[in-house]
Amino acid sequence: MQRIGVLTSGGDAPGMNSCIRAVVRKAIYHGMEVIGIKRGYSGFIDADMGPMNLGSVADIIHRGGTILHTARSQRFQTKEGRAQAMENVRRFGIQGLVVIGGDGSFTGASIFHQEHGIPVVGVPGTIDNDISGTDYTIGFDTALNNVVDAINKIRDTATSHERTFVIEVMGRNSGNIALAAGLAGGAESILVPEILFNIEDICHKLLSGHKRGKLHSIILVAEGAASGLTIGQQIKDLTGFDTKVTILGHLQRGGIPSAFDRILAARLGAKAVELLMAGDSGKMVGVRSGEVVASDLQEILGKPCPINDEMYQLAKILSI
Ligand code: ATP
């Protein structure tokens, strides 16, 4: 393999740049050329791409976001759009493709691979940590630390004013951020989309905590479980407590990638290049029990990624 393409797709995740750097440098180390494709599948279709060199990825290892930019492309979901992308594959002499993104990006990559035979390898880059076949996705650790940092700050006010705080975090389909941040931040209740909750039980817990002399409470809500504003209002109505709501939004996704995410990104990016060099295709790289592994995209796509029940139960026990 002489020339590979690399793109980032779906939501941006801190550590994507570290991964691009690893892909580019590992490929160049082995004598290959790299084409950087801008704005995910949109740039793939529009031929918004060009050669990268060692210098193109200098001084990006510590930057959040993605220097290649990212996008969501409707056109890539059509046969015509993908055929146009294939035209560009031929035009730029791309022989293999590394796709850094989430589940949706891998679905697109897999379909493209099946339709046009071009080797593809996926690298899981999403803050949600909701991809089967890997214990961690690039960006999750940084986002988690961003949320825990926010909880620490909100806790100061919550304690000082003896208030209940509802914090809404990202996770439309996955409660991984809420659960891990809730456990790390000592939340009283954690609401995740995977598990049904009862607002009365939550309020009952708040009231008994209050009776014991608890000065403040923090409720963590994944956006897919409920709206933080609604939960805040319901708690106020049912308990009469002064309840404030903070929606962390995009603050969670930005910022300097953690060392964990950078190391993960470096290892996974390098492995993706190795797989392409070895003639592998239709794979996703991941990390399992500390080891870098490869899975078939077909096997992991759409496979549910259940919440860690042991962690969920523990968080409940520790927040009595
Ligand atoms: P995140 O987890 O951050 O949302 P993601 O990769 O799951 O990342 P999506 O928006 O679901 O993000 O997908 C990214 C892009 O992948 C889509 O905009 C589209 O271009 C492509 N894609 C998704 N599903 C398909 C599909 N069924 N066929 C072809 N392309 C697809």
Boltz pocket constraint, residues with backbone or C-beta under 6 A from the ligand:
constraints:
  - pocket:
      binder: B
      contacts: [[A, 9], [A, 10], [A, 11], [A, 12], [A, 41], [A, 71], [A, 72], [A, 73], [A, 74], [A, 75], [A, 76], [A, 77], [A, 78], [A, 101], [A, 102], [A, 103], [A, 104], [A, 105], [A, 106], [A, 107], [A, 108], [A, 109], [A, 111], [A, 125], [A, 126], [A, 127], [A, 128]]
      max_distance: 6.0
